[in-house]
């Protein structure tokens, strides 16, 4: 099982794009990564992300900081 974040747009930051392409082995790892990097994704123009378990969407959330 692979956990990934679908973004709709590929961030122009090569490190973020590589992480998104690689995925994670657990939901916890994927969610921890997003917790640590969501602002960078938002800065790259990503508006929302969808957590995927293999090809199944688990949930979608916006990346608006609320400022």
PyMOL Python script that loads the backbone (N, CA, C, O; Angstrom):
from pymol import cmd

cmd.read_pdbstr("""\
ATOM      1  N   UNK A   1       0.836  -1.161   0.000  1.00  0.00           N
ATOM      2  CA  UNK A   1       0.000   0.000   0.000  1.00  0.00           C
ATOM      3  C   UNK A   1       0.894   1.241   0.000  1.00  0.00           C
ATOM      4  O   UNK A   1       1.876   1.327   0.737  1.00  0.00           O
ATOM      5  N   UNK A   2       0.521   2.189  -0.846  1.00  0.00           N
ATOM      6  CA  UNK A   2       1.263   3.437  -0.943  1.00  0.00           C
ATOM      7  C   UNK A   2       0.325   4.606  -0.672  1.00  0.00           C
ATOM      8  O   UNK A   2      -0.810   4.641  -1.148  1.00  0.00           O
ATOM      9  N   UNK A   3       0.820   5.549   0.092  1.00  0.00           N
ATOM     10  CA  UNK A   3       0.068   6.762   0.408  1.00  0.00           C
ATOM     11  C   UNK A   3       0.700   7.921  -0.347  1.00  0.00           C
ATOM     12  O   UNK A   3       1.916   8.105  -0.303  1.00  0.00           O
ATOM     13  N   UNK A   4      -0.122   8.701  -1.037  1.00  0.00           N
ATOM     14  CA  UNK A   4       0.363   9.846  -1.799  1.00  0.00           C
ATOM     15  C   UNK A   4      -0.584  11.027  -1.601  1.00  0.00           C
ATOM     16  O   UNK A   4      -1.716  10.879  -1.140  1.00  0.00           O
ATOM     17  N   UNK A   5      -0.079  12.200  -1.965  1.00  0.00           N
ATOM     18  CA  UNK A   5      -0.902  13.406  -1.984  1.00  0.00           C
ATOM     19  C   UNK A   5      -1.103  13.816  -3.433  1.00  0.00           C
ATOM     20  O   UNK A   5      -0.132  14.055  -4.152  1.00  0.00           O
ATOM     21  N   UNK A   6      -2.353  13.900  -3.867  1.00  0.00           N
ATOM     22  CA  UNK A   6      -2.684  14.421  -5.197  1.00  0.00           C
ATOM     23  C   UNK A   6      -2.909  15.917  -5.047  1.00  0.00           C
ATOM     24  O   UNK A   6      -3.644  16.358  -4.163  1.00  0.00           O
ATOM     25  N   UNK A   7      -2.270  16.699  -5.919  1.00  0.00           N
ATOM     26  CA  UNK A   7      -2.340  18.150  -5.765  1.00  0.00           C
ATOM     27  C   UNK A   7      -3.034  18.869  -6.914  1.00  0.00           C
ATOM     28  O   UNK A   7      -3.412  20.031  -6.766  1.00  0.00           O
ATOM     29  N   UNK A   8      -3.210  18.218  -8.038  1.00  0.00           N
ATOM     30  CA  UNK A   8      -3.807  18.890  -9.188  1.00  0.00           C
ATOM     31  C   UNK A   8      -2.794  19.696  -9.980  1.00  0.00           C
ATOM     32  O   UNK A   8      -2.903  19.802 -11.201  1.00  0.00           O
ATOM     33  N   UNK A   9      -1.812  20.263  -9.298  1.00  0.00           N
ATOM     34  CA  UNK A   9      -0.717  20.985  -9.952  1.00  0.00           C
ATOM     35  C   UNK A   9       0.594  20.507  -9.337  1.00  0.00           C
ATOM     36  O   UNK A   9       0.668  20.226  -8.140  1.00  0.00           O
ATOM     37  N   UNK A  10       1.603  20.422 -10.154  1.00  0.00           N
ATOM     38  CA  UNK A  10       2.916  20.013  -9.655  1.00  0.00           C
ATOM     39  C   UNK A  10       3.648  21.240  -9.135  1.00  0.00           C
ATOM     40  O   UNK A  10       3.819  22.206  -9.878  1.00  0.00           O
ATOM     41  N   UNK A  11       4.081  21.229  -7.887  1.00  0.00           N
ATOM     42  CA  UNK A  11       4.810  22.393  -7.354  1.00  0.00           C
ATOM     43  C   UNK A  11       6.123  22.599  -8.102  1.00  0.00           C
ATOM     44  O   UNK A  11       6.764  21.642  -8.536  1.00  0.00           O
ATOM     45  N   UNK A  12       6.512  23.868  -8.245  1.00  0.00           N
ATOM     46  CA  UNK A  12       7.754  24.167  -8.957  1.00  0.00           C
ATOM     47  C   UNK A  12       8.998  23.946  -8.098  1.00  0.00           C
ATOM     48  O   UNK A  12      10.115  24.126  -8.583  1.00  0.00           O
ATOM     49  N   UNK A  13       8.829  23.566  -6.854  1.00  0.00           N
ATOM     50  CA  UNK A  13       9.948  23.216  -5.982  1.00  0.00           C
ATOM     51  C   UNK A  13      10.307  21.755  -6.242  1.00  0.00           C
ATOM     52  O   UNK A  13       9.488  20.875  -5.976  1.00  0.00           O
ATOM     53  N   UNK A  14      11.506  21.471  -6.753  1.00  0.00           N
ATOM     54  CA  UNK A  14      11.852  20.092  -7.118  1.00  0.00           C
ATOM     55  C   UNK A  14      11.848  19.111  -5.949  1.00  0.00           C
ATOM     56  O   UNK A  14      11.536  17.935  -6.137  1.00  0.00           O
ATOM     57  N   UNK A  15      12.187  19.569  -4.754  1.00  0.00           N
ATOM     58  CA  UNK A  15      12.163  18.677  -3.589  1.00  0.00           C
ATOM     59  C   UNK A  15      10.728  18.279  -3.230  1.00  0.00           C
ATOM     60  O   UNK A  15      10.458  17.112  -2.948  1.00  0.00           O
ATOM     61  N   UNK A  16       9.817  19.242  -3.241  1.00  0.00           N
ATOM     62  CA  UNK A  16       8.418  18.937  -2.950  1.00  0.00           C
ATOM     63  C   UNK A  16       7.836  18.025  -4.022  1.00  0.00           C
ATOM     64  O   UNK A  16       7.118  17.075  -3.710  1.00  0.00           O
ATOM     65  N   UNK A  17       8.144  18.310  -5.282  1.00  0.00           N
ATOM     66  CA  UNK A  17       7.637  17.482  -6.380  1.00  0.00           C
ATOM     67  C   UNK A  17       8.151  16.049  -6.273  1.00  0.00           C
ATOM     68  O   UNK A  17       7.407  15.103  -6.530  1.00  0.00           O
ATOM     69  N   UNK A  18       9.407  15.886  -5.898  1.00  0.00           N
ATOM     70  CA  UNK A  18       9.983  14.543  -5.754  1.00  0.00           C
ATOM     71  C   UNK A  18       9.325  13.785  -4.613  1.00  0.00           C
ATOM     72  O   UNK A  18       9.030  12.598  -4.748  1.00  0.00           O
ATOM     73  N   UNK A  19       9.091  14.455  -3.491  1.00  0.00           N
ATOM     74  CA  UNK A  19       8.413  13.812  -2.362  1.00  0.00           C
ATOM     75  C   UNK A  19       7.011  13.368  -2.755  1.00  0.00           C
ATOM     76  O   UNK A  19       6.595  12.256  -2.429  1.00  0.00           O
ATOM     77  N   UNK A  20       6.280  14.235  -3.456  1.00  0.00           N
ATOM     78  CA  UNK A  20       4.924  13.886  -3.875  1.00  0.00           C
ATOM     79  C   UNK A  20       4.930  12.680  -4.798  1.00  0.00           C
ATOM     80  O   UNK A  20       4.055  11.820  -4.696  1.00  0.00           O
ATOM     81  N   UNK A  21       5.887  12.605  -5.682  1.00  0.00           N
ATOM     82  CA  UNK A  21       5.964  11.491  -6.635  1.00  0.00           C
ATOM     83  C   UNK A  21       6.335  10.182  -5.952  1.00  0.00           C
ATOM     84  O   UNK A  21       5.890   9.115  -6.376  1.00  0.00           O
ATOM     85  N   UNK A  22       7.138  10.253  -4.909  1.00  0.00           N
ATOM     86  CA  UNK A  22       7.625   9.036  -4.246  1.00  0.00           C
ATOM     87  C   UNK A  22       6.562   8.395  -3.362  1.00  0.00           C
ATOM     88  O   UNK A  22       6.445   7.170  -3.340  1.00  0.00           O
ATOM     89  N   UNK A  23       5.795   9.185  -2.642  1.00  0.00           N
ATOM     90  CA  UNK A  23       4.791   8.659  -1.732  1.00  0.00           C
ATOM     91  C   UNK A  23       5.399   8.193  -0.414  1.00  0.00           C
ATOM     92  O   UNK A  23       6.596   8.345  -0.170  1.00  0.00           O
ATOM     93  N   UNK A  24       4.534   7.615   0.433  1.00  0.00           N
ATOM     94  CA  UNK A  24       4.939   7.186   1.770  1.00  0.00           C
ATOM     95  C   UNK A  24       4.382   5.798   2.054  1.00  0.00           C
ATOM     96  O   UNK A  24       3.418   5.371   1.419  1.00  0.00           O
ATOM     97  N   UNK A  25       4.982   5.104   2.995  1.00  0.00           N
ATOM     98  CA  UNK A  25       4.553   3.744   3.318  1.00  0.00           C
ATOM     99  C   UNK A  25       3.421   3.707   4.339  1.00  0.00           C
ATOM    100  O   UNK A  25       2.827   2.652   4.562  1.00  0.00           O
ATOM    101  N   UNK A  26       3.114   4.847   4.963  1.00  0.00           N
ATOM    102  CA  UNK A  26       2.027   4.866   5.941  1.00  0.00           C
ATOM    103  C   UNK A  26       1.270   6.192   5.856  1.00  0.00           C
ATOM    104  O   UNK A  26       1.798   7.208   5.405  1.00  0.00           O
ATOM    105  N   UNK A  27       0.034   6.144   6.300  1.00  0.00           N
ATOM    106  CA  UNK A  27      -0.775   7.361   6.355  1.00  0.00           C
ATOM    107  C   UNK A  27      -0.143   8.367   7.311  1.00  0.00           C
ATOM    108  O   UNK A  27      -0.106   9.563   7.023  1.00  0.00           O
ATOM    109  N   UNK A  28       0.348   7.889   8.436  1.00  0.00           N
ATOM    110  CA  UNK A  28       0.978   8.767   9.423  1.00  0.00           C
ATOM    111  C   UNK A  28       2.154   9.518   8.824  1.00  0.00           C
ATOM    112  O   UNK A  28       2.303  10.720   9.048  1.00  0.00           O
ATOM    113  N   UNK A  29       2.988   8.823   8.068  1.00  0.00           N
ATOM    114  CA  UNK A  29       4.151   9.468   7.442  1.00  0.00           C
ATOM    115  C   UNK A  29       3.713  10.511   6.424  1.00  0.00           C
ATOM    116  O   UNK A  29       4.295  11.593   6.355  1.00  0.00           O
ATOM    117  N   UNK A  30       2.692  10.196   5.634  1.00  0.00           N
ATOM    118  CA  UNK A  30       2.196  11.146   4.635  1.00  0.00           C
ATOM    119  C   UNK A  30       1.619  12.386   5.305  1.00  0.00           C
ATOM    120  O   UNK A  30       1.880  13.507   4.869  1.00  0.00           O
ATOM    121  N   UNK A  31       0.841  12.190   6.357  1.00  0.00           N
ATOM    122  CA  UNK A  31       0.244  13.327   7.049  1.00  0.00           C
ATOM    123  C   UNK A  31       1.289  14.147   7.798  1.00  0.00           C
ATOM    124  O   UNK A  31       1.158  15.368   7.885  1.00  0.00           O
ATOM    125  N   UNK A  32       2.298  13.519   8.329  1.00  0.00           N
ATOM    126  CA  UNK A  32       3.390  14.252   8.988  1.00  0.00           C
ATOM    127  C   UNK A  32       4.143  15.113   7.987  1.00  0.00           C
ATOM    128  O   UNK A  32       4.485  16.261   8.272  1.00  0.00           O
ATOM    129  N   UNK A  33       4.399  14.549   6.809  1.00  0.00           N
ATOM    130  CA  UNK A  33       5.079  15.314   5.762  1.00  0.00           C
ATOM    131  C   UNK A  33       4.257  16.550   5.396  1.00  0.00           C
ATOM    132  O   UNK A  33       4.803  17.646   5.273  1.00  0.00           O
ATOM    133  N   UNK A  34       2.947  16.373   5.222  1.00  0.00           N
ATOM    134  CA  UNK A  34       2.102  17.507   4.861  1.00  0.00           C
ATOM    135  C   UNK A  34       2.095  18.548   5.972  1.00  0.00           C
ATOM    136  O   UNK A  34       2.147  19.746   5.694  1.00  0.00           O
ATOM    137  N   UNK A  35       2.030  18.111   7.216  1.00  0.00           N
ATOM    138  CA  UNK A  35       2.050  19.048   8.352  1.00  0.00           C
ATOM    139  C   UNK A  35       3.298  19.934   8.300  1.00  0.00           C
ATOM    140  O   UNK A  35       3.243  21.121   8.621  1.00  0.00           O
ATOM    141  N   UNK A  36       4.410  19.346   7.895  1.00  0.00           N
ATOM    142  CA  UNK A  36       5.677  20.069   7.871  1.00  0.00           C
ATOM    143  C   UNK A  36       5.890  20.898   6.608  1.00  0.00           C
ATOM    144  O   UNK A  36       6.728  21.800   6.608  1.00  0.00           O
ATOM    145  N   UNK A  37       5.154  20.618   5.533  1.00  0.00           N
ATOM    146  CA  UNK A  37       5.461  21.263   4.249  1.00  0.00           C
ATOM    147  C   UNK A  37       4.292  21.959   3.571  1.00  0.00           C
ATOM    148  O   UNK A  37       4.449  22.474   2.465  1.00  0.00           O
ATOM    149  N   UNK A  38       3.118  21.990   4.207  1.00  0.00           N
ATOM    150  CA  UNK A  38       1.954  22.541   3.523  1.00  0.00           C
ATOM    151  C   UNK A  38       2.157  23.995   3.099  1.00  0.00           C
ATOM    152  O   UNK A  38       1.668  24.402   2.046  1.00  0.00           O
ATOM    153  N   UNK A  39       2.871  24.782   3.902  1.00  0.00           N
ATOM    154  CA  UNK A  39       3.082  26.183   3.530  1.00  0.00           C
ATOM    155  C   UNK A  39       3.924  26.301   2.271  1.00  0.00           C
ATOM    156  O   UNK A  39       3.671  27.171   1.438  1.00  0.00           O
ATOM    157  N   UNK A  40       4.920  25.438   2.121  1.00  0.00           N
ATOM    158  CA  UNK A  40       5.723  25.429   0.905  1.00  0.00           C
ATOM    159  C   UNK A  40       4.890  25.065  -0.310  1.00  0.00           C
ATOM    160  O   UNK A  40       5.053  25.652  -1.380  1.00  0.00           O
ATOM    161  N   UNK A  41       3.993  24.094  -0.147  1.00  0.00           N
ATOM    162  CA  UNK A  41       3.093  23.744  -1.247  1.00  0.00           C
ATOM    163  C   UNK A  41       2.191  24.919  -1.607  1.00  0.00           C
ATOM    164  O   UNK A  41       2.006  25.230  -2.784  1.00  0.00           O
ATOM    165  N   UNK A  42       1.636  25.565  -0.595  1.00  0.00           N
ATOM    166  CA  UNK A  42       0.771  26.719  -0.839  1.00  0.00           C
ATOM    167  C   UNK A  42       1.539  27.839  -1.538  1.00  0.00           C
ATOM    168  O   UNK A  42       1.005  28.497  -2.430  1.00  0.00           O
ATOM    169  N   UNK A  43       2.782  28.055  -1.135  1.00  0.00           N
ATOM    170  CA  UNK A  43       3.616  29.078  -1.784  1.00  0.00           C
ATOM    171  C   UNK A  43       3.859  28.764  -3.250  1.00  0.00           C
ATOM    172  O   UNK A  43       4.088  29.671  -4.049  1.00  0.00           O
ATOM    173  N   UNK A  44       3.811  27.487  -3.611  1.00  0.00           N
ATOM    174  CA  UNK A  44       4.003  27.053  -5.001  1.00  0.00           C
ATOM    175  C   UNK A  44       2.696  27.077  -5.794  1.00  0.00           C
ATOM    176  O   UNK A  44       2.677  26.700  -6.966  1.00  0.00           O
ATOM    177  N   UNK A  45       1.615  27.514  -5.169  1.00  0.00           N
ATOM    178  CA  UNK A  45       0.342  27.620  -5.871  1.00  0.00           C
ATOM    179  C   UNK A  45      -0.594  26.438  -5.714  1.00  0.00           C
ATOM    180  O   UNK A  45      -1.645  26.398  -6.352  1.00  0.00           O
ATOM    181  N   UNK A  46      -0.233  25.469  -4.873  1.00  0.00           N
ATOM    182  CA  UNK A  46      -1.131  24.345  -4.625  1.00  0.00           C
ATOM    183  C   UNK A  46      -2.246  24.833  -3.698  1.00  0.00           C
ATOM    184  O   UNK A  46      -1.975  25.375  -2.627  1.00  0.00           O
ATOM    185  N   UNK A  47      -3.484  24.643  -4.109  1.00  0.00           N
ATOM    186  CA  UNK A  47      -4.640  25.159  -3.375  1.00  0.00           C
ATOM    187  C   UNK A  47      -5.238  24.110  -2.449  1.00  0.00           C
ATOM    188  O   UNK A  47      -5.700  24.436  -1.356  1.00  0.00           O
ATOM    189  N   UNK A  48      -5.231  22.841  -2.885  1.00  0.00           N
ATOM    190  CA  UNK A  48      -5.759  21.766  -2.067  1.00  0.00           C
ATOM    191  C   UNK A  48      -5.023  20.474  -2.366  1.00  0.00           C
ATOM    192  O   UNK A  48      -4.401  20.325  -3.418  1.00  0.00           O
ATOM    193  N   UNK A  49      -5.100  19.547  -1.431  1.00  0.00           N
ATOM    194  CA  UNK A  49      -4.467  18.244  -1.593  1.00  0.00           C
ATOM    195  C   UNK A  49      -5.475  17.154  -1.247  1.00  0.00           C
ATOM    196  O   UNK A  49      -6.377  17.352  -0.433  1.00  0.00           O
ATOM    197  N   UNK A  50      -5.299  16.004  -1.883  1.00  0.00           N
ATOM    198  CA  UNK A  50      -6.130  14.846  -1.591  1.00  0.00           C
ATOM    199  C   UNK A  50      -5.222  13.704  -1.185  1.00  0.00           C
ATOM    200  O   UNK A  50      -4.305  13.337  -1.919  1.00  0.00           O
ATOM    201  N   UNK A  51      -5.479  13.142  -0.013  1.00  0.00           N
ATOM    202  CA  UNK A  51      -4.716  11.984   0.431  1.00  0.00           C
ATOM    203  C   UNK A  51      -5.245  10.759  -0.291  1.00  0.00           C
ATOM    204  O   UNK A  51      -6.444  10.484  -0.273  1.00  0.00           O
ATOM    205  N   UNK A  52      -4.342  10.026  -0.928  1.00  0.00           N
ATOM    206  CA  UNK A  52      -4.690   8.831  -1.690  1.00  0.00           C
ATOM    207  C   UNK A  52      -4.076   7.595  -1.049  1.00  0.00           C
ATOM    208  O   UNK A  52      -2.890   7.587  -0.717  1.00  0.00           O
ATOM    209  N   UNK A  53      -4.870   6.566  -0.878  1.00  0.00           N
ATOM    210  CA  UNK A  53      -4.376   5.248  -0.483  1.00  0.00           C
ATOM    211  C   UNK A  53      -4.431   4.407  -1.746  1.00  0.00           C
ATOM    212  O   UNK A  53      -5.503   3.986  -2.180  1.00  0.00           O
ATOM    213  N   UNK A  54      -3.262   4.168  -2.333  1.00  0.00           N
ATOM    214  CA  UNK A  54      -3.176   3.578  -3.665  1.00  0.00           C
ATOM    215  C   UNK A  54      -4.003   4.450  -4.614  1.00  0.00           C
ATOM    216  O   UNK A  54      -3.626   5.599  -4.846  1.00  0.00           O
ATOM    217  N   UNK A  55      -5.101   3.961  -5.168  1.00  0.00           N
ATOM    218  CA  UNK A  55      -5.893   4.772  -6.103  1.00  0.00           C
ATOM    219  C   UNK A  55      -7.206   5.262  -5.498  1.00  0.00           C
ATOM    220  O   UNK A  55      -8.081   5.746  -6.217  1.00  0.00           O
ATOM    221  N   UNK A  56      -7.343   5.138  -4.177  1.00  0.00           N
ATOM    222  CA  UNK A  56      -8.574   5.544  -3.495  1.00  0.00           C
ATOM    223  C   UNK A  56      -8.373   6.858  -2.744  1.00  0.00           C
ATOM    224  O   UNK A  56      -7.454   6.988  -1.935  1.00  0.00           O
ATOM    225  N   UNK A  57      -9.245   7.832  -3.023  1.00  0.00           N
ATOM    226  CA  UNK A  57      -9.187   9.111  -2.309  1.00  0.00           C
ATOM    227  C   UNK A  57      -9.712   8.911  -0.890  1.00  0.00           C
ATOM    228  O   UNK A  57     -10.790   8.352  -0.689  1.00  0.00           O
ATOM    229  N   UNK A  58      -8.933   9.376   0.095  1.00  0.00           N
ATOM    230  CA  UNK A  58      -9.323   9.256   1.495  1.00  0.00           C
ATOM    231  C   UNK A  58      -9.996  10.546   1.963  1.00  0.00           C
ATOM    232  O   UNK A  58     -11.077  10.501   2.551  1.00  0.00           O
ATOM    233  N   UNK A  59      -9.368  11.689   1.706  1.00  0.00           N
ATOM    234  CA  UNK A  59      -9.974  12.985   2.004  1.00  0.00           C
ATOM    235  C   UNK A  59      -9.237  14.074   1.255  1.00  0.00           C
ATOM    236  O   UNK A  59      -8.105  13.885   0.809  1.00  0.00           O
ATOM    237  N   UNK A  60      -9.895  15.224   1.122  1.00  0.00           N
ATOM    238  CA  UNK A  60      -9.345  16.403   0.466  1.00  0.00           C
ATOM    239  C   UNK A  60      -9.379  17.553   1.460  1.00  0.00           C
ATOM    240  O   UNK A  60     -10.329  17.712   2.226  1.00  0.00           O
ATOM    241  N   UNK A  61      -8.320  18.347   1.427  1.00  0.00           N
ATOM    242  CA  UNK A  61      -8.300  19.527   2.309  1.00  0.00           C
ATOM    243  C   UNK A  61      -7.646  20.699   1.602  1.00  0.00           C
ATOM    244  O   UNK A  61      -6.756  20.519   0.770  1.00  0.00           O
ATOM    245  N   UNK A  62      -8.090  21.895   1.936  1.00  0.00           N
ATOM    246  CA  UNK A  62      -7.528  23.113   1.391  1.00  0.00           C
ATOM    247  C   UNK A  62      -6.256  23.505   2.136  1.00  0.00           C
ATOM    248  O   UNK A  62      -6.039  23.099   3.277  1.00  0.00           O
ATOM    249  N   UNK A  63      -5.424  24.296   1.476  1.00  0.00           N
ATOM    250  CA  UNK A  63      -4.165  24.748   2.071  1.00  0.00           C
ATOM    251  C   UNK A  63      -4.186  26.244   2.385  1.00  0.00           C
ATOM    252  O   UNK A  63      -3.130  26.869   2.478  1.00  0.00           O
ATOM    253  N   UNK A  64      -5.354  26.812   2.546  1.00  0.00           N
ATOM    254  CA  UNK A  64      -5.486  28.231   2.880  1.00  0.00           C
ATOM    255  C   UNK A  64      -5.058  28.443   4.331  1.00  0.00           C
ATOM    256  O   UNK A  64      -5.559  27.780   5.239  1.00  0.00           O
ATOM    257  N   UNK A  65      -4.132  29.367   4.535  1.00  0.00           N
ATOM    258  CA  UNK A  65      -3.620  29.625   5.892  1.00  0.00           C
ATOM    259  C   UNK A  65      -4.596  30.418   6.741  1.00  0.00           C
ATOM    260  O   UNK A  65      -4.425  30.518   7.956  1.00  0.00           O
ATOM    261  N   UNK A  66      -5.615  30.984   6.112  1.00  0.00           N
ATOM    262  CA  UNK A  66      -6.582  31.766   6.874  1.00  0.00           C
ATOM    263  C   UNK A  66      -6.158  33.182   7.151  1.00  0.00           C
ATOM    264  O   UNK A  66      -6.842  33.898   7.882  1.00  0.00           O
ATOM    265  N   UNK A  67      -5.019  33.617   6.571  1.00  0.00           N
ATOM    266  CA  UNK A  67      -4.543  34.987   6.800  1.00  0.00           C
ATOM    267  C   UNK A  67      -5.467  36.000   6.173  1.00  0.00           C
ATOM    268  O   UNK A  67      -5.221  37.203   6.267  1.00  0.00           O
TER     269      UNK A  67
END
""", "prot")
cmd.dss("prot")
cmd.show_as("cartoon", "prot")
cmd.util.cbc("prot")
cmd.orient("prot")
